[in-house]
Structures are given as structure tokens and as C-alpha cells.
Amino acid sequence: MRRWNGWGDVSIHYPLSGVAQQVLKDHLGEGLTLADTPLEAILPHLPPPNLPAHPFITVDPLQRLLHARGQSLPDWIALRSGRIGAYPHGIAYPSSDEEVRQVLRYAREVGAMVIPYGGGTSVVGHINPLPDTAPVLTVDLSRMSNLLNLDTTSLLAEFQAGVRGPHIEAQLNAQGFTLGHFPQSFELSTLGGWIATRSSGQQSLYYGRIENLFAGGHLETPLGSLDLPPFPASAAGPDLRQLVLGSEGRLGILTRAVVRVRPLPEAEAFYGVFFPQWENGVQAVRALVQEGLGLSMLRLSNAVETQTTLALSGKDRLVPWLERGLKVLGYGAGRCLLIFGVTGTKAAVGRLARQATALCRKWGGLFTGSLIGHTWRKSRFLTPYLRNTLWELGYATDTLETAVPWSSVEAMTAALMAALTNGLQSFHERVLAFAHLSHVYRDGASIYATYLFRRSGDPDQDLARWQTLKASASQAILAHGGTISHQHGVGLDHAPYLQNEKGALGMEALQAVCRAFDPQGMMNPGKLLAQQ
């Protein structure tokens, strides 16, 4: 069963050892543990729904609560404190294109706002109803999760858009194929959500980002249906698929998607390399990607993340031994860990691993074999569960990300870490912040930052702390020429910063596109664009 006010399945826990808990206390101080508001204390106080009856729609209070918030830190603060704010008035569960059309027709007739809902994993407010007098209808696509067609000759698969990551892979793997899109939210997120937010998977270096995998599909809009044929290439004007990618539900509801798949790889392995300093690792990763070796993943942690990851790993006996050995070899406090992945045939995996290792050595890299990489792979989808544990220990955590050219990576990382680490001085609180390069390209890289701070015991105070840190980091990103979002999308949280990236004319163009598909402004208002 899924947690209603946290991440993932209620049966899965990510425990922290006593050593790890002490590390947090040393960095941040003692965490304040408080009881969360129970579900039964919230449900009786939901405002009454304001929607006429419809066979596809439920107004059940529990379902309305479960669809009211996503997975951002503000969402967690709201859910754990019981201060949810706005709720959808009803939840629709269509199972076909025709039923989606009926739901949109109904919403238009009753004057409802419509929020498309995939896995509910948004961390920037994509699925949150706005406080408004108009009724809000959330359209949950969980019943639309089937593989409709697999073209093994063209390597194209058509899915209903509500299918979650594990179900995609299960249906494809059974026939010898894979999509290869593995975001950290893989367990719960959906194909439609990936497309609507321009998602990246952890092995995008090999498989490609979702815009590389999205070949076509079908969109239901307030004005009718839009088919997007899966042409391998076309010069027939602008590509309408690019309008759907990153549209965040503002144009309509994506009901089907055709994606590019691959045969299951023969072999795959992940390896660890330590560098003496962050700068060495950055140069090595840039060289690896610009050499075009064909690796499937390059993930470089800065010194603080490297140290924190080892401390939180739970391997309390192994880590001190490892740290002593690294120190003897000259890899001291500034050491940084690179995990690289290789995917393909058995022969290619071995050859590429050797080539990558040799190049890393030129930058002072110490190859440590596959143990660290294997450990990371086993737990890569469990990491979000750590948020539950940290909250219960009295600590709040959040992430943010950007992307910049290689020439700006080091300066941007330093600016982000300074903005976050010093961000709560006015509250007389400390912040533990760290970062890694999570996706790399020939011309640049994404920087993914994680930060932790103590909960105050006051939801308003905790939200104010988050707002201060988010604003400080966002200003640092803009000042150093980064994108406001590399893979999390815009939603509510990034909408105020979007014009800095798109410009006034670009914003007008986006608004015009939204009006063309949705002249009444009924689709997911307030997301992507603060105003229609």
C-alpha cells in the first residue's frame, strides 16, 4: 500500500545506523521529532465537493486527499501537518481515449479546471490544485497502463500513458526489450508524466532523455484530438511533438505514447573511481563524454556528497577501513566518487570499462572495481525512502537541479553550494548541502543538489526556510547562466523564473500555444505559465 503522506510503499523502510544519525547531529544539530497529523484527523474536514455526478468520477474524501499534493518538500510539510489547503473536488479514472474525451467534455460543461495525474511524483507542484472558486477535477490515468503494440522490426512500442516505470519494463522485458528510462522516481512515475516534464533517466547517456525516446502519440485536448505520427524524421514544419514535451498538462491529456525501445542488453556493469579533488573528476568526466566512449552513466559526487553517501550507507565496519586506505593513497578529505556504467555486449562492456579506467587514471582516478557500483545499483530506487526516515528523525530534505556548459560547471557548483550552505543564517540554522553531476553531455552537464536542514516544529517556519533556500539557489542558478530546471519541469515552483530563460517573446509564444489548444484555460492552470 502506498504512503499517503510520504514516499513509496508503507512496507519499505530505509533505516539509518547510529553512526549515520550521529553524522547528521554533528552537521545540523539534534533533530526535533514530532508526531504528524493522522489521516483520520484530516478527512472529516475536507471542504464539500462542487461537481455534478458522473459515472467516471468519485468524490470520495480519501481519494481527493491522495490527489491533492505531490512529493515536493512544501507538499510534505502540508501533508504531514494536515494543512493541505486546496483539494480537487473530484477524481476521474478513465480507461480509454473515448472516456478521456467524455471527461473533458464534462469538465468544459460544468466549468471545471482539469489536472492530469500520472504517478503523483512531481517535486515542483505540477498536480496541486490552486485555491480558486472554480471546481477542480483531477484525471488519474492509472487505469490506462497497457502495452498496445510492439513493432519489433521498427523497435517502437505504443503504451497507454498512465503506465508506470516498472510495468513498462515488465511488459517489454517479457518480450526481450527495454525502454531504459530509469529516473529516481521510477517506482511510481509514469510515461505520460515523463513526457509532460521532459524527464531524464539515470542512464540517459546511453538510452537518451525522454525527448529522444518519445516518437509519437495521441493527445486529447479541450478542442479535440491531436495525433502525433511516429515518423523517423520529417521536414514538414515544426515538430508538434516538441510542443507536447514539457507541456505539463497545459495543452491536454496525453493518452498514448509511442516510444523507441531496444533489445535487452547482454551485459551491464557499474564501477567506482575515486578522484583526489572535484576538479580532477570534472575534467575526467568531460573527457569521457567528449571522447564518445559510449558509456551508459557518469555520476560524479562532490566531496561532501561522497563523504555523506559513505556515512549513510549503513556499512559502518567497511567505511572506516575504506577511508583509511584512501587516505594512505593520497585521497583525503577532498576525494570525490565517480560511478560509471557500461551497457551492451559482454565484449563491449569489458572493453569500455578498461578504456574508461585508463582515461580516469590520467586525471588521478583510483579504480575500485564494481563493489561500489553494484551497491549503488541495488539501492538506486530506494534512496527516495530515505526522505521518510530523515523526516521522522527531525530533518527536512529537498533537491534541485540545473544544467550549464562545461566552462561553467565548477563555478555553478560552487555558487549553488554557497547559496544553500549559507542560506539559513538568518534563521541561525545550518544546512548540509552536496551535489553531483547526474547527466552529462558533450557540451555540458547537469548539477543535482541535495540539501538537509532541521525541522523547526512549526510548519510555517519550515516552509519559510524552504522558500529562503529555494529562492537563494534559484538566484544563483540564474546569475551563473543555468537552466531553472534540467529534469524536474516547471510546475508552480519554477514558474516565476521561466521568463528569465524564455524571454518575453518566448513567453508570449508559449501562452499563444496554450490558448490555441485550450482557449478557456481549463487545463492545469498556474503550472508552467503563472498566467494564461
N, C-alpha and C positions, 0 to 999 in steps of 0.2 A: 504494500500500500504506500502511496506517495505522501510525503510530509506536506501538511497544509501551510506551514509557516517556516519552511527551510528547504534544504536541497535534498532531493532524491528519495529513495525508499527508506521507510522508517526502520527497516531491519538492518540497515547497513550503517556502521559507525566507523569513525576514523579516530582511534584513541591516540592520546599524546602521552609519552613517557614522562616520568618525573623530571628527568634531565631536560626534556624539551619545555616543560612548563616552567622550569627554573630559568631557562634562557629568556622566555617571554617576560618573566618578572624582572629579570636583570635589565632588559631593554626598556620596558614600559612601566614597570611597577605592578603591584598586585592588582589583578583583575577583580572587578566588582560583579559578583554573581547575584542575579535577581530572577525571580520567577516570572515567566512570560504569562500574558493574559490567556487563559484557556479558551478553547473553541466554544464551549458551551456558554461562556460569558459574552460572546460576541454575537452569535446567531440570533438571539431574540431581539436584538436592537437594530437589525438591518432595516433601512427605510423600505416601505412597501413598493413593490414593482409598479411600473406605469406603462404596461404593454397589454394590448388585447391578446386573447388566447390564440395560439397557433399550434398545429399538431407537431411541428418540429422544435418547438421552443418550451423550455422549462423555466419556471420562476422559483425553483427550489432554493431556499436561502443558502444551503451549503454549497451548491453549485455556483451561485452568484459570488459567494465569498472566495471560492477556489479560483475564480477567473478575474478577481479584482486587482491582483498585483502580480508582478513578475519576480525576478531574482536580483534586482539591484539592492544596494545597501539601504536606500530610502524605503524600498519595498519591505525589506526585512524589519526595519525599525517600525514601520506601520503595522505589519502583521504581528510581530512579537508584542507590541504594546496594545494591540486592539484598536488603534486609531487609523482605521483603513481609509476613511474619507469617502470617496465616491465608489459606487458599486455598479456593475452592469445590472440592468433591470431584468434581463432575461438571457438565457444561453440557448443558441440553436445548435443542433447536431445534424447537419445534412450528411447524406451518404452518397450523393451523386451531383453532377453538374446541374441537372434539372432542379434538384432540391435547393441548391445554392441560388439558382435564378429565382425560385419561389421566395426564398428568404429575403433576397434583395428587393424583390417587388413588394413584399410585405413591409419591409423597413421603409421604403420610399412612401408607401401609402399612409403609414402611421407617423411619419416624421421622425424616425429613429436614426441615431448615429450607429454606425457599424464598425466593430473592431474585429478583424480577422485574428484567430488564435490558433497557434500551432502547438508548441510544447510548453509555452509559458516561461521560457528561459531567458527572456530579454533582461539585460542588465542596464538598460538606459531608458526604460519607461515606454516601450512600444505598445503594451497591451493595457495600459492604465486608463480607465475612464476619466474624463475631465469633469470637474464639478460644473454641472450645467443643468438647465431645466429640461432639455431635450432627453427623452429616454435613450438608453444605450443598450444595444443588442450586440453581444459577443458571439461570433460564429466560430465554434470549435470544430476543427476538421479532423478530429481523431478517428472518426468512422470512415474516413477516406484515406486508406493506407495500403491499397493493393498494388501489386505489380501488374500492370495491364498488358504489357507487351515487352518482349526481349528479342531484339533483332541481333542475332549472334554474328551475322555477316557484317553489318554496319557498326556493330558494337554500340548500339543505342538501346536504352531501356526507358519505358514510359511508366511512371508511377503516379498514383494519386498523391496530391501534395501534402496530405496530413501524415504521411508515413514517417516514423521516427528512425533515427540512425541505425540502431541495432536491427530493426525489422528490414531496412533496406539491405543491409549486409547479409542477413539470414536468407532473404529471398534470392539475392544474387549469388551468394556463395554456394547455395544448393545446386546451382547450375554452372559453377566453375568461374564466376565473375565477381568483380568488386567495383564499387564506386570510388573507394579510397578517400572519402571525405570524413575526417575524424576530428571535429572540434572538441574542445574540452567538455562541452555540453552534450556530447554525442548520445549519451544515455537517454536524454529526454527531448532534445531538439528535433525539428522536422525539416524535411526537404523544402517545403514552402517557406519556412522561416529562414532557412539558409539563403534562399534566393532573394527573399524580400529585404535581407540585411547585408548582402554581399559577404557571406561568411568565408572564413579560411579554415581549412583543416590542418592538423598538426603536420601532415606530410604533403603539404601543398607544393613543396619544391619538386616533387615527383608527379603527383596526380593533378596538380593545378588547383587554383581557387575555384569557388563555385561558379564564377562567371566563365571559367574555362570549361567547366563540366556541363553547364546549362545549355542545351542545344535547341530547345523549343518548349512549347507548352500551350496551355489554354487558360485564359483569364476571363472571369465573369465580372462585368462592370455594371454600374447603375444604368448605363446606356446600351448594354448588350454584351455580346460575347466577342472576344478577340482571340483568334488562332495565331500561333507563332510557329510556323513550319520549321522543322529541324534541318534547314539547308546546311550543307557543309561549308558553304560560302555564298555570298550574294553581294552584288553591287547595285541592288535595286533600292537606292536611297539609304537613309539612316536605318540602323538595325533596331527595330522595336523591342527586341529582347533586352536591349540596354536600358530602355525605359522601365521595364518590369524589375530588372535587377536593382536592388536598393530602394524600391518604391515604398516599402514599409506599409503596404496596405492602403495607400492613398489613391490608387487607381482602381482597385477592385480586389477580387479574391482569386488568387492563383489556385486552380483546382487540379490541374495535371501538369507534369513536367517531364520532358524528355531529356535524359542525361547521357553523357558519354561514359561508358564503362570499359573496363579492361579485364582480361583473364586474370585469375588469381595468380599472384607472383609465386615463383618456385621457391624462393628463399627471401628472408628478411632478417636483418640484424641491426642492433643499436649498440654503439660503443661510447666509452667515455675518454675524454682527453682533458688534462689539466694544463692551464697556462699560468705563467708566473704573475701576469698582470692583465687587466681588462684590455689594455691597448693591444697587447700581443694577440689576444683572442679575436678581437675585432678585425685586425689585419689578416689573420689566418682565415676567418670565415669569409671575408671579402674575396680573398684569393681563391678559396674553394669554389665559391659560386661563380666567380668570373672565369675560372678555368673550365667551367661547364662539365664537371666530373659526372653529373647525373646522380648525385646523392638524393635521398628522399626527405631528409630532415637535417637542419642545422639549428641547434638551440644552445645559445651561449649565455650563461648566467654570470652576472657581475659578482664581485667578491662577497657582498652581503648576502645575495641570494644563495650563492654556493655554500657559505657558512650556515645560513639558516636552513637550507634544504638538508644538509648533513645532520644538523641538530634535531630537526623534526622527523628524521627518517625512522626513528624508533630503534635503530641499531646501535644501542648505547655502548656495546662492547667493541664493535668493529670500528666505529668512527674515531675514537681516540688513537687507536693503532694506526689508522689511515692518516690522520692528521700528523702524528709524529713522523711517519715515513715521508710524507710530503715535505714537511719542514726540513728534514735531513737532506732531502734532494734539492732544496732551494726554493720550494713552492710554499711561501709563507702566507701572511695574512691577506695579501693581495691576490691570491690564487683565484682563478675563475674556471668553472667547469663547462666544457662543451660536450653535448651529447649529439652524436651524428648518426643518422640512419641510412641504411643501404637496402634497396629493394630491387629484385629482379631475378635472374637465373642464379644458380649456385655459383657458377664460374664468375659471373659479373659481380656478385656480392663480395666475394673474396678479393677480386682484383681491385675493385673500387675502394674497399676498406684499406688495402695496402697503399694505394695511391693517396688517399686522404690522410692517412697516418704520416706518410713521408712528407707531405706538404706541411702538416701541422708542426712537425719537428723543426722545420725551417724557422718557425716563429716561437720556438721554445716549448712546444707542446709535449706533454708526457702522456703517452698512450697507456691506458689502464685496462684494456680488454673490454669484455662485454658484460661484466657483472653489473656495473652502474647502469648501463643502458638497458639491460634486462629488467632490473629493478624498477626503473622509470616506466618501462612499457607495461609492466604488470599493474602499476598503480595509477596510470595516467588519467583514467576516468574516475578514480576515487578521490583525487585531490579536491574537487568541489565539496566533498563531505567534510573536509577539514573546517569549512566555514561554520558548520553546526557545532563542532567541538569548541572552536575558538569562542563563539558567542556564549556558549554555556560556561566557559571559563572567565567570561567578562571582557572579551576583546572583540572589536568590530574589524572587519577586513573588507577591502574592496580592490578592484583592479581598474586600470585604464591603459589605453594603448594609442600609439601613433606610428607614423612611418615617415622617414626622411631619406634623402640621398646619402650615400656613404660619407661624403665630405662633412656631413652634419651629425653623424651618429654619435660621436663621442661628446660633442658639445651639448646635444639634445639630452643625452642620458644624464650628464652632469647637472643640467638645468632642472630636469624633472626630479632627480633625487634631492636636489637642494630645496625645490619648491615643496615637496612632500615632507621631507625630514624636518624642515623648519616651519611647517605650515600651521602648527597648533601652539606656537609660542605664546600667542595672546591668551590662550586657554591654560597656559602653564602645564601643558601636556607634551609628552614625547611621542614620536611616530617612528615606527620601524618600516622602512621603505627599501625595496630592492627591485631589480629589473633583469630582464633577459631579452636577447634578440630572439623572437619567436618565429619569424618568417623572413627569409632573405631573398633578394632579387639581384640581378646583375648591377642595377643602378642604385640600390639602397636596401634598407632593412626596416622592419617594424621593431618598435621598442615596447615591451609589455611590462608595465609596472604594477607591483602589488604593494599595498600598504596596510598596516595594522595600527590601531590605537585603542586605548582603554574606553570601555563604555562608562558613561557618567551616572547611569541610573535614571536619567531624565531623557525621554525620547526626543523632546525638542532640542535639548542640548546636544545629543548625539547627532541629530540631523544638522544642526548648525555647524558642528565640527566637520561633518562630511562635506557640507556646502563650501566651507572655507577651503578645505583641501582640494576639492574638485575644481573650484574657481582658480586657485593658485596654480594647479597643474595645467589647466586649460590655457591660462595666460602664458605660461612658459612654453607650451606647445606652439601657440600662435606666434610668440616672439621669435622662435627659432625655426619658423617655416615648416612646421609639421602639419600633417592632416589631423583634423579633430577626431577622426575615427578610422582605424585601419581595418577593423573587422567587427566591431560591436554595433555599427549603424549609428543613426542619429537619434531617433525616438524623441523624448521630451528633453533629456539631459543635455544633448548637444545642439539642439535646435537654435539656441541663442548665438552659437558660434558659427553656424553654417555659412552666413553671408561673407564672413572673412575668407572662406575658401572658395565660394562660388562667385562672389561679386554681385553687384546689384542687378546687372543684366542677366546673369545666370539664375538668380533667384526669380526674376520675372518669368524666365523661360520655364522653370520648374512649376511655378504657380499656374502658368497657362496650360501646361500639360495636365495638371490635376483638374483644372476646370473643364478641359476637353473631355475627360473620362467621367468626371463626377461634378456636374455643374451645380448641384445642390449642396456640395460639401459634406456629404454624409459619411464618407469613408475615413475612418481613423483620424478624426480632426485633432489638430495640435501636434501631431507627430511629423517628423521630417521638416515641415514648414510650420513655424509658430502660428502663422495665419494663412488662410487660403487666398 
